[in-house]
Amino acid sequence: MHIRGITKSDFDYVVSVLDRWWGGPSSERAHPVFFYELGSHALIAEEDGEVVGFLLGLVTEDAPRVAYVHLVGINPDHRRRGVGKQLYARFTERARGAGAATMKAITTVGNEGSIRFHEALGFATHEEPDYAGRGRSRVVFTKDL
């Protein structure tokens, strides 16, 4: 597997397949800001020239710097093969190089697959009431780098 930075054609591809990969309307979550303004932290996983996964993230500028993972997608035909784990490992390397001390991600309450995945990677989890607005709790993942 080859992991590299995202290109415009990769981003366009991700937007075109995300609804299918996630099983419902989701492509709006792959906001263009993660390519145009924050693309230096976005990653693509390829296998034999095919995009099999992606990670859209950023490293904050304010101290202490935080590496935030916004969105990860894995082609359903390539799940449970370590793609997500390798994307997170590469993002972690880049985040440390950029001076981040902590990594953070969020998910919706009840997204058990995401919760189990992050816990397996060593993230602490807690539910944060009203994180996304009144009555919109989220599960917050954090991990020291």
Short mmCIF file of the C-alpha atoms (twelve columns), coordinates in Angstrom:
data_MODEL
# 
_entry.id   MODEL 
# 
loop_
_atom_site.group_PDB 
_atom_site.id 
_atom_site.type_symbol 
_atom_site.label_atom_id 
_atom_site.label_alt_id 
_atom_site.label_comp_id 
_atom_site.label_asym_id 
_atom_site.label_seq_id 
_atom_site.Cartn_x 
_atom_site.Cartn_y 
_atom_site.Cartn_z 
_atom_site.pdbx_PDB_model_num 
ATOM 1   C CA . MET A 1   0.000   0.000  0.000  1 
ATOM 2   C CA . HIS A 2   1.207   3.484  -0.853 1 
ATOM 3   C CA . ILE A 3   0.155   6.511  1.221  1 
ATOM 4   C CA . ARG A 4   0.732   10.006 -0.146 1 
ATOM 5   C CA . GLY A 5   -0.624  13.535 -0.104 1 
ATOM 6   C CA . ILE A 6   -3.917  14.280 -1.810 1 
ATOM 7   C CA . THR A 7   -4.221  15.806 -5.286 1 
ATOM 8   C CA . LYS A 8   -7.162  17.600 -6.886 1 
ATOM 9   C CA . SER A 9   -8.110  14.533 -8.943 1 
ATOM 10  C CA . ASP A 10  -8.020  12.418 -5.734 1 
ATOM 11  C CA . PHE A 11  -10.300 14.888 -3.994 1 
ATOM 12  C CA . ASP A 12  -12.726 14.839 -6.932 1 
ATOM 13  C CA . TYR A 13  -12.713 11.028 -6.813 1 
ATOM 14  C CA . VAL A 14  -13.349 10.957 -3.047 1 
ATOM 15  C CA . VAL A 15  -16.360 13.248 -3.458 1 
ATOM 16  C CA . SER A 16  -17.698 11.041 -6.263 1 
ATOM 17  C CA . VAL A 17  -17.521 7.776  -4.226 1 
ATOM 18  C CA . LEU A 18  -18.112 8.887  -0.644 1 
ATOM 19  C CA . ASP A 19  -21.887 8.411  -0.649 1 
ATOM 20  C CA . ARG A 20  -21.419 4.834  -1.927 1 
ATOM 21  C CA . TRP A 21  -18.565 4.075  0.488  1 
ATOM 22  C CA . TRP A 22  -20.537 5.343  3.487  1 
ATOM 23  C CA . GLY A 23  -23.941 4.025  2.371  1 
ATOM 24  C CA . GLY A 24  -25.765 7.340  2.279  1 
ATOM 25  C CA . PRO A 25  -25.547 11.066 1.703  1 
ATOM 26  C CA . SER A 26  -22.104 12.077 2.975  1 
ATOM 27  C CA . SER A 27  -20.140 13.720 0.174  1 
ATOM 28  C CA . GLU A 28  -20.752 17.224 1.575  1 
ATOM 29  C CA . ARG A 29  -18.536 16.247 4.537  1 
ATOM 30  C CA . ALA A 30  -15.537 16.172 2.192  1 
ATOM 31  C CA . HIS A 31  -15.422 19.955 2.099  1 
ATOM 32  C CA . PRO A 32  -13.112 21.526 -0.511 1 
ATOM 33  C CA . VAL A 33  -11.261 23.411 2.243  1 
ATOM 34  C CA . PHE A 34  -9.529  20.097 3.002  1 
ATOM 35  C CA . PHE A 35  -8.016  20.165 -0.449 1 
ATOM 36  C CA . TYR A 36  -7.513  23.844 -1.266 1 
ATOM 37  C CA . GLU A 37  -6.554  25.332 2.099  1 
ATOM 38  C CA . LEU A 38  -5.643  22.347 4.281  1 
ATOM 39  C CA . GLY A 39  -4.472  19.824 1.691  1 
ATOM 40  C CA . SER A 40  -0.955  19.495 3.051  1 
ATOM 41  C CA . HIS A 41  -2.332  17.208 5.766  1 
ATOM 42  C CA . ALA A 42  -4.815  15.181 3.694  1 
ATOM 43  C CA . LEU A 43  -3.749  11.678 2.700  1 
ATOM 44  C CA . ILE A 44  -4.628  9.098  0.063  1 
ATOM 45  C CA . ALA A 45  -4.048  5.339  0.334  1 
ATOM 46  C CA . GLU A 46  -3.528  3.501  -2.938 1 
ATOM 47  C CA . GLU A 47  -3.151  -0.116 -3.822 1 
ATOM 48  C CA . ASP A 48  -2.107  -1.042 -7.361 1 
ATOM 49  C CA . GLY A 49  -2.942  2.500  -8.504 1 
ATOM 50  C CA . GLU A 50  -6.469  2.399  -7.057 1 
ATOM 51  C CA . VAL A 51  -7.593  4.789  -4.295 1 
ATOM 52  C CA . VAL A 52  -8.607  2.530  -1.403 1 
ATOM 53  C CA . GLY A 53  -8.853  5.108  1.366  1 
ATOM 54  C CA . PHE A 54  -8.359  8.703  2.448  1 
ATOM 55  C CA . LEU A 55  -7.901  10.821 5.548  1 
ATOM 56  C CA . LEU A 56  -8.833  14.501 5.702  1 
ATOM 57  C CA . GLY A 57  -7.212  16.226 8.649  1 
ATOM 58  C CA . LEU A 58  -5.366  19.298 9.800  1 
ATOM 59  C CA . VAL A 59  -2.902  20.514 12.404 1 
ATOM 60  C CA . THR A 60  -3.972  23.620 14.282 1 
ATOM 61  C CA . GLU A 61  -1.698  26.647 14.380 1 
ATOM 62  C CA . ASP A 62  -2.463  27.713 17.956 1 
ATOM 63  C CA . ALA A 63  -0.443  26.316 20.829 1 
ATOM 64  C CA . PRO A 64  -0.701  23.631 21.883 1 
ATOM 65  C CA . ARG A 65  -0.991  22.292 18.351 1 
ATOM 66  C CA . VAL A 66  -3.648  19.633 17.826 1 
ATOM 67  C CA . ALA A 67  -3.825  17.155 14.953 1 
ATOM 68  C CA . TYR A 68  -7.519  16.878 14.071 1 
ATOM 69  C CA . VAL A 69  -8.892  14.060 11.914 1 
ATOM 70  C CA . HIS A 70  -12.053 15.281 10.220 1 
ATOM 71  C CA . LEU A 71  -12.999 12.436 7.907  1 
ATOM 72  C CA . VAL A 72  -11.687 9.004  6.973  1 
ATOM 73  C CA . GLY A 73  -13.076 6.770  4.275  1 
ATOM 74  C CA . ILE A 74  -12.127 3.265  3.229  1 
ATOM 75  C CA . ASN A 75  -13.347 1.543  0.084  1 
ATOM 76  C CA . PRO A 76  -15.742 -1.183 1.329  1 
ATOM 77  C CA . ASP A 77  -13.806 -3.791 -0.672 1 
ATOM 78  C CA . HIS A 78  -10.649 -2.917 1.305  1 
ATOM 79  C CA . ARG A 79  -11.976 -2.684 4.859  1 
ATOM 80  C CA . ARG A 80  -10.424 -4.673 7.701  1 
ATOM 81  C CA . ARG A 81  -7.089  -4.766 5.877  1 
ATOM 82  C CA . GLY A 82  -5.275  -2.093 7.895  1 
ATOM 83  C CA . VAL A 83  -5.900  0.827  5.520  1 
ATOM 84  C CA . GLY A 84  -7.313  3.104  8.238  1 
ATOM 85  C CA . LYS A 85  -4.590  2.132  10.684 1 
ATOM 86  C CA . GLN A 86  -1.878  2.964  8.130  1 
ATOM 87  C CA . LEU A 87  -3.512  6.291  7.258  1 
ATOM 88  C CA . TYR A 88  -3.616  7.222  10.950 1 
ATOM 89  C CA . ALA A 89  0.021   6.149  11.401 1 
ATOM 90  C CA . ARG A 90  1.176   8.378  8.544  1 
ATOM 91  C CA . PHE A 91  -0.973  11.283 9.728  1 
ATOM 92  C CA . THR A 92  0.494   10.865 13.218 1 
ATOM 93  C CA . GLU A 93  4.050   11.041 11.820 1 
ATOM 94  C CA . ARG A 94  3.227   14.213 9.904  1 
ATOM 95  C CA . ALA A 95  1.430   15.734 12.903 1 
ATOM 96  C CA . ARG A 96  4.408   15.133 15.191 1 
ATOM 97  C CA . GLY A 97  6.654   16.699 12.551 1 
ATOM 98  C CA . ALA A 98  4.381   19.747 12.528 1 
ATOM 99  C CA . GLY A 99  4.664   20.065 16.327 1 
ATOM 100 C CA . ALA A 100 1.308   18.609 17.375 1 
ATOM 101 C CA . ALA A 101 1.156   17.257 20.914 1 
ATOM 102 C CA . THR A 102 -2.349  15.783 20.770 1 
ATOM 103 C CA . MET A 103 -4.594  14.096 18.215 1 
ATOM 104 C CA . LYS A 104 -8.379  14.504 18.195 1 
ATOM 105 C CA . ALA A 105 -11.344 13.146 16.245 1 
ATOM 106 C CA . ILE A 106 -15.099 13.025 16.807 1 
ATOM 107 C CA . THR A 107 -17.997 10.813 15.807 1 
ATOM 108 C CA . THR A 108 -21.712 10.600 16.387 1 
ATOM 109 C CA . VAL A 109 -23.044 8.813  19.443 1 
ATOM 110 C CA . GLY A 110 -23.795 5.215  18.496 1 
ATOM 111 C CA . ASN A 111 -21.179 4.908  15.737 1 
ATOM 112 C CA . GLU A 112 -19.790 1.746  17.322 1 
ATOM 113 C CA . GLY A 113 -17.444 0.928  14.435 1 
ATOM 114 C CA . SER A 114 -15.689 4.273  14.751 1 
ATOM 115 C CA . ILE A 115 -15.580 4.040  18.535 1 
ATOM 116 C CA . ARG A 116 -14.044 0.544  18.490 1 
ATOM 117 C CA . PHE A 117 -11.527 1.572  15.809 1 
ATOM 118 C CA . HIS A 118 -10.301 4.620  17.740 1 
ATOM 119 C CA . GLU A 119 -10.140 2.742  21.029 1 
ATOM 120 C CA . ALA A 120 -8.047  0.019  19.332 1 
ATOM 121 C CA . LEU A 121 -5.632  2.767  18.234 1 
ATOM 122 C CA . GLY A 122 -5.246  3.919  21.839 1 
ATOM 123 C CA . PHE A 123 -7.565  6.929  21.841 1 
ATOM 124 C CA . ALA A 124 -9.390  7.924  25.016 1 
ATOM 125 C CA . THR A 125 -13.114 8.430  24.437 1 
ATOM 126 C CA . HIS A 126 -15.796 10.431 26.149 1 
ATOM 127 C CA . GLU A 127 -19.249 11.660 25.216 1 
ATOM 128 C CA . GLU A 128 -19.507 15.446 25.124 1 
ATOM 129 C CA . PRO A 129 -23.076 16.768 25.528 1 
ATOM 130 C CA . ASP A 130 -24.045 19.602 23.176 1 
ATOM 131 C CA . TYR A 131 -20.664 19.360 21.350 1 
ATOM 132 C CA . ALA A 132 -22.298 20.102 17.982 1 
ATOM 133 C CA . GLY A 133 -25.032 22.370 19.353 1 
ATOM 134 C CA . ARG A 134 -27.875 21.979 21.810 1 
ATOM 135 C CA . GLY A 135 -28.981 18.343 22.009 1 
ATOM 136 C CA . ARG A 136 -26.242 17.178 19.607 1 
ATOM 137 C CA . SER A 137 -23.791 15.121 21.652 1 
ATOM 138 C CA . ARG A 138 -20.645 13.696 20.079 1 
ATOM 139 C CA . VAL A 139 -18.067 11.129 21.085 1 
ATOM 140 C CA . VAL A 140 -14.687 12.849 21.320 1 
ATOM 141 C CA . PHE A 141 -11.463 10.889 20.829 1 
ATOM 142 C CA . THR A 142 -8.131  12.196 22.106 1 
ATOM 143 C CA . LYS A 143 -4.630  10.793 22.166 1 
ATOM 144 C CA . ASP A 144 -1.297  12.255 23.291 1 
ATOM 145 C CA . LEU A 145 1.369   12.085 20.621 1 
# 
